[in-house]
């Protein structure tokens, strides 16, 4: 996750990646799409794209399902950790 953060367009502009032929780092990076939900209206005065909404919701759903699975598997043991 930390490497995704450093490769995400937080420190660099997305144009740098896209012009350099590394558009996959922008297109498939969940941090980029989540940032665009806030960045596009504030900095560019535009609505985020449908791809930004879809990718962000898909990422949230994916990690939510993983959380539910791990929680279900660990719910019997959690009392012993407390």
C-alpha positions as CSV (number, residue, x, y, z in Angstrom):
1,X,0.0,0.0,0.0
2,X,2.8,2.4,0.8
3,X,4.4,1.8,-2.6
4,X,1.1,2.6,-4.3
5,X,1.0,5.9,-2.3
6,X,4.5,6.9,-3.6
7,X,3.7,5.9,-7.2
8,X,0.3,7.6,-7.0
9,X,-0.2,11.1,-8.4
10,X,0.0,12.7,-4.9
11,X,3.5,13.8,-5.4
12,X,3.6,13.7,-9.1
13,X,1.0,14.9,-11.7
14,X,-0.9,12.1,-13.6
15,X,0.3,13.7,-16.9
16,X,3.9,12.7,-16.0
17,X,2.9,9.0,-15.9
18,X,0.7,9.1,-18.9
19,X,3.2,10.9,-21.1
20,X,6.0,8.5,-20.0
21,X,4.0,5.5,-21.1
22,X,3.2,4.4,-17.5
23,X,-0.6,5.1,-17.8
24,X,-1.3,1.7,-16.0
25,X,0.1,3.2,-12.8
26,X,-2.6,5.8,-13.0
27,X,-5.5,3.9,-14.5
28,X,-5.3,0.9,-12.0
29,X,-4.3,2.8,-8.9
30,X,-7.1,3.0,-6.3
31,X,-5.5,6.0,-4.5
32,X,-5.6,8.0,-7.7
33,X,-9.3,7.4,-8.3
34,X,-10.2,8.2,-4.7
35,X,-8.1,11.4,-4.8
36,X,-9.9,12.4,-8.1
37,X,-13.2,12.3,-6.3
38,X,-12.0,15.3,-4.2
39,X,-9.4,16.8,-6.5
40,X,-11.4,17.2,-9.7
41,X,-14.2,19.5,-8.2
42,X,-11.8,21.5,-6.1
43,X,-8.9,22.1,-8.4
44,X,-10.3,21.7,-11.9
45,X,-13.9,22.7,-11.3
46,X,-15.1,19.5,-13.0
47,X,-17.1,16.5,-11.9
48,X,-15.1,13.3,-11.4
49,X,-15.5,10.8,-14.2
50,X,-17.7,7.7,-14.0
51,X,-14.5,5.6,-14.1
52,X,-13.4,7.3,-10.8
53,X,-16.7,6.6,-9.1
54,X,-16.8,3.0,-10.4
55,X,-13.2,2.2,-9.5
56,X,-13.6,3.8,-6.0
57,X,-16.8,1.9,-5.2
58,X,-15.4,-1.3,-6.6
59,X,-12.3,-1.0,-4.4
60,X,-14.4,-0.3,-1.4
61,X,-16.6,-3.3,-2.1
62,X,-13.6,-5.5,-2.7
63,X,-12.0,-4.5,0.6
64,X,-15.3,-4.7,2.4
65,X,-15.8,-8.3,1.3
66,X,-12.3,-9.2,2.4
67,X,-13.0,-7.6,5.8
68,X,-16.2,-9.5,6.2
69,X,-14.4,-12.8,5.3
70,X,-11.5,-12.2,7.7
71,X,-13.9,-11.1,10.4
72,X,-16.0,-14.2,9.9
73,X,-12.9,-16.5,10.1
74,X,-11.5,-14.7,13.2
75,X,-14.7,-14.1,15.2
76,X,-14.4,-17.3,17.4
77,X,-10.7,-16.4,18.3
78,X,-11.2,-12.7,18.9
79,X,-12.4,-13.2,22.5
80,X,-9.0,-14.8,23.4
81,X,-7.1,-11.8,22.1
82,X,-9.1,-9.4,24.3
